[in-house]
Amino acid sequence: MSEHNNFYDIKLSTNTLSNDIEEQRNDLNNNQENNKPIDNMVFCCPICISYAFIIFLMLLLLGGIICYYIFGIMFLVKDYEQFSDCSKSYLWEYVLVSLIMSLINTSIYNSKDKNDNLSFINIIFIFLTTLGLCIWGGIEIFYKLCNDLDNESLTKFATVVFSLQGICSFITLYFIKNNSLENN
């Protein structure tokens, strides 16, 4: 008798499952005929993903900028004694001035006119300061560095700062070139 009940339970659950599937199909068909939310979802989904990706990239950039300043200050404090003993190199001062000037250049970049345009003089100033710091950093890293400071964390950070300043110099030079061509 118990075998008969188990078979009946299986048959009943199969019928219930097939009824549920049929109801879901009917609901889906009714929704597609009335409002077509599935088409709206297909259109909306890539847009939402694009916005989420852009927000993710902005947060990633902000996190990188914050880490840049935190590690720069941390390496300046940690390696102060070693670099104060090396009298021929001003690498410590170079990193300090670079951190300060990057803040100033950012505030200059954010100061735009009424039409949301960056003035040509501001672009020239950013280019000259970045290029000057890049040249100073190259001299300090490659010519004036004491031999025992090659593997210090501040030296590695200064190399990263030097590379970023070189890239930023080329980017601002590109903006200068485009701005001068637009004015002609």
Secondary structure as a PSIPRED ss2 file (coil, helix, strand):
# PSIPRED VFORMAT (PSIPRED V4.0)

   1 M C   1.000  0.000  0.000
   2 S H   0.000  1.000  0.000
   3 E H   0.000  1.000  0.000
   4 H H   0.000  1.000  0.000
   5 N H   0.000  1.000  0.000
   6 N H   0.000  1.000  0.000
   7 F H   0.000  1.000  0.000
   8 Y H   0.000  1.000  0.000
   9 D H   0.000  1.000  0.000
  10 I H   0.000  1.000  0.000
  11 K H   0.000  1.000  0.000
  12 L H   0.000  1.000  0.000
  13 S H   0.000  1.000  0.000
  14 T H   0.000  1.000  0.000
  15 N H   0.000  1.000  0.000
  16 T H   0.000  1.000  0.000
  17 L H   0.000  1.000  0.000
  18 S H   0.000  1.000  0.000
  19 N H   0.000  1.000  0.000
  20 D H   0.000  1.000  0.000
  21 I H   0.000  1.000  0.000
  22 E H   0.000  1.000  0.000
  23 E H   0.000  1.000  0.000
  24 Q H   0.000  1.000  0.000
  25 R H   0.000  1.000  0.000
  26 N H   0.000  1.000  0.000
  27 D H   0.000  1.000  0.000
  28 L H   0.000  1.000  0.000
  29 N H   0.000  1.000  0.000
  30 N H   0.000  1.000  0.000
  31 N H   0.000  1.000  0.000
  32 Q H   0.000  1.000  0.000
  33 E H   0.000  1.000  0.000
  34 N H   0.000  1.000  0.000
  35 N C   1.000  0.000  0.000
  36 K C   1.000  0.000  0.000
  37 P H   0.000  1.000  0.000
  38 I H   0.000  1.000  0.000
  39 D H   0.000  1.000  0.000
  40 N H   0.000  1.000  0.000
  41 M H   0.000  1.000  0.000
  42 V H   0.000  1.000  0.000
  43 F H   0.000  1.000  0.000
  44 C H   0.000  1.000  0.000
  45 C H   0.000  1.000  0.000
  46 P H   0.000  1.000  0.000
  47 I H   0.000  1.000  0.000
  48 C H   0.000  1.000  0.000
  49 I H   0.000  1.000  0.000
  50 S H   0.000  1.000  0.000
  51 Y H   0.000  1.000  0.000
  52 A H   0.000  1.000  0.000
  53 F H   0.000  1.000  0.000
  54 I H   0.000  1.000  0.000
  55 I H   0.000  1.000  0.000
  56 F H   0.000  1.000  0.000
  57 L H   0.000  1.000  0.000
  58 M H   0.000  1.000  0.000
  59 L H   0.000  1.000  0.000
  60 L H   0.000  1.000  0.000
  61 L H   0.000  1.000  0.000
  62 L H   0.000  1.000  0.000
  63 G H   0.000  1.000  0.000
  64 G H   0.000  1.000  0.000
  65 I H   0.000  1.000  0.000
  66 I H   0.000  1.000  0.000
  67 C H   0.000  1.000  0.000
  68 Y H   0.000  1.000  0.000
  69 Y H   0.000  1.000  0.000
  70 I H   0.000  1.000  0.000
  71 F H   0.000  1.000  0.000
  72 G H   0.000  1.000  0.000
  73 I H   0.000  1.000  0.000
  74 M H   0.000  1.000  0.000
  75 F H   0.000  1.000  0.000
  76 L H   0.000  1.000  0.000
  77 V H   0.000  1.000  0.000
  78 K H   0.000  1.000  0.000
  79 D C   1.000  0.000  0.000
  80 Y H   0.000  1.000  0.000
  81 E H   0.000  1.000  0.000
  82 Q H   0.000  1.000  0.000
  83 F H   0.000  1.000  0.000
  84 S H   0.000  1.000  0.000
  85 D H   0.000  1.000  0.000
  86 C C   1.000  0.000  0.000
  87 S C   1.000  0.000  0.000
  88 K C   1.000  0.000  0.000
  89 S C   1.000  0.000  0.000
  90 Y C   1.000  0.000  0.000
  91 L H   0.000  1.000  0.000
  92 W H   0.000  1.000  0.000
  93 E H   0.000  1.000  0.000
  94 Y H   0.000  1.000  0.000
  95 V H   0.000  1.000  0.000
  96 L H   0.000  1.000  0.000
  97 V H   0.000  1.000  0.000
  98 S H   0.000  1.000  0.000
  99 L H   0.000  1.000  0.000
 100 I H   0.000  1.000  0.000
 101 M H   0.000  1.000  0.000
 102 S H   0.000  1.000  0.000
 103 L H   0.000  1.000  0.000
 104 I H   0.000  1.000  0.000
 105 N H   0.000  1.000  0.000
 106 T H   0.000  1.000  0.000
 107 S H   0.000  1.000  0.000
 108 I H   0.000  1.000  0.000
 109 Y H   0.000  1.000  0.000
 110 N H   0.000  1.000  0.000
 111 S C   1.000  0.000  0.000
 112 K C   1.000  0.000  0.000
 113 D C   1.000  0.000  0.000
 114 K C   1.000  0.000  0.000
 115 N C   1.000  0.000  0.000
 116 D C   1.000  0.000  0.000
 117 N C   1.000  0.000  0.000
 118 L C   1.000  0.000  0.000
 119 S C   1.000  0.000  0.000
 120 F H   0.000  1.000  0.000
 121 I H   0.000  1.000  0.000
 122 N H   0.000  1.000  0.000
 123 I H   0.000  1.000  0.000
 124 I H   0.000  1.000  0.000
 125 F H   0.000  1.000  0.000
 126 I H   0.000  1.000  0.000
 127 F H   0.000  1.000  0.000
 128 L H   0.000  1.000  0.000
 129 T H   0.000  1.000  0.000
 130 T H   0.000  1.000  0.000
 131 L H   0.000  1.000  0.000
 132 G H   0.000  1.000  0.000
 133 L H   0.000  1.000  0.000
 134 C H   0.000  1.000  0.000
 135 I H   0.000  1.000  0.000
 136 W H   0.000  1.000  0.000
 137 G H   0.000  1.000  0.000
 138 G H   0.000  1.000  0.000
 139 I H   0.000  1.000  0.000
 140 E H   0.000  1.000  0.000
 141 I H   0.000  1.000  0.000
 142 F H   0.000  1.000  0.000
 143 Y C   1.000  0.000  0.000
 144 K C   1.000  0.000  0.000
 145 L C   1.000  0.000  0.000
 146 C C   1.000  0.000  0.000
 147 N H   0.000  1.000  0.000
 148 D H   0.000  1.000  0.000
 149 L H   0.000  1.000  0.000
 150 D C   1.000  0.000  0.000
 151 N C   1.000  0.000  0.000
 152 E C   1.000  0.000  0.000
 153 S H   0.000  1.000  0.000
 154 L H   0.000  1.000  0.000
 155 T H   0.000  1.000  0.000
 156 K H   0.000  1.000  0.000
 157 F H   0.000  1.000  0.000
 158 A H   0.000  1.000  0.000
 159 T H   0.000  1.000  0.000
 160 V H   0.000  1.000  0.000
 161 V H   0.000  1.000  0.000
 162 F H   0.000  1.000  0.000
 163 S H   0.000  1.000  0.000
 164 L H   0.000  1.000  0.000
 165 Q H   0.000  1.000  0.000
 166 G H   0.000  1.000  0.000
 167 I H   0.000  1.000  0.000
 168 C H   0.000  1.000  0.000
 169 S H   0.000  1.000  0.000
 170 F H   0.000  1.000  0.000
 171 I H   0.000  1.000  0.000
 172 T H   0.000  1.000  0.000
 173 L H   0.000  1.000  0.000
 174 Y H   0.000  1.000  0.000
 175 F H   0.000  1.000  0.000
 176 I H   0.000  1.000  0.000
 177 K H   0.000  1.000  0.000
 178 N H   0.000  1.000  0.000
 179 N H   0.000  1.000  0.000
 180 S H   0.000  1.000  0.000
 181 L H   0.000  1.000  0.000
 182 E H   0.000  1.000  0.000
 183 N H   0.000  1.000  0.000
 184 N C   1.000  0.000  0.000
